Amino acid sequence: MPLHLVRRNPLAGGLLTGSYTPGGPYPAGSRMTLRPQPYADLLNEATFRTIDARRAEAAEWGVSMAALALAWVTSHPQVTAALVGPRSEDHFAPAEESLGLALSAEDRARIAARMDAA
């Protein structure tokens, strides 16, 4: 029997939503203002280059960065579900949006290559 996963924190504390910029202020009430410690090691130039690549990819798909990130996680063949923790109704919209996005293995490979090249 194959092992399947439930992925928690699929948006990396909001980093994969595009809410943060290098050196910029954090949005009031965001995870980075409430609990930045788990994400501190991700706040570097390489991370933001990868985020910019994902932003461009999301624009090509015509979806939000968060929807693409959630679709990325849930389209993995060994992932059963992604646990999201929206704190407002607005935060739930990308989860709904991601349900209409079907990424193939080829799509995932192309997106991964673009992010790796960033």
C-alpha positions, -999 to +999 in steps of 0.1 A: +000+000+000+015+034-010+021+061+015+001+093+011+006+126+028-015+154+042+005+186+037+004+213+063+015+249+058+013+247+020+016+285+016+048+288+038+033+312+062+021+335+034+054+337+015+038+318-014+009+343-016+031+371-027+023+392+004+059+398+013+087+417-004+124+417+003+130+443+030+095+455+028+071+459+057+050+430+067+012+434+064-004+441+097-017+409+114+002+386+090+020+355+102+053+373+099+041+399+124+026+373+147+050+344+145+080+350+123+104+325+138+095+295+117+100+314+085+131+335+094+155+313+074+134+317+043+137+355+042+166+356+017+174+366-018+171+331-032+136+327-018+124+359-032+138+351-067+118+318-065+087+337-054+091+361-084+093+330-107+061+317-092+045+351-095+052+350-132+040+315-136+007+323-117+002+353-141+006+330-171-020+306-156-043+336-148-045+326-111-033+340-078+001+329-065-017+312-035-040+292-058-010+280-079+009+270-047-021+251-034-027+234-067+010+225-068+007+207-035-026+190-041-016+179-076+013+158-062+003+121-066+012+113-031-006+142-014-041+134-002-049+169+011-035+203+020-043+218+054-050+255+050-056+278+079-074+309+066-080+335+093-106+354+072-130+347+044-107+365+020-079+340+028-102+311+018-106+324-018-073+310-031-082+275-018-114+276-037-096+290-068-071+262-066-098+236-070-103+246-106-066+243-115-054+209-126-016+206-129-002+176-149+031+160-141+045+179-171+032+212-157+048+205-123+081+197-140+080+229-160+071+250-130+098+233-109+124+240-136+114+276-138+117+280-100+150+262-099+164+285-126+154+316-106 
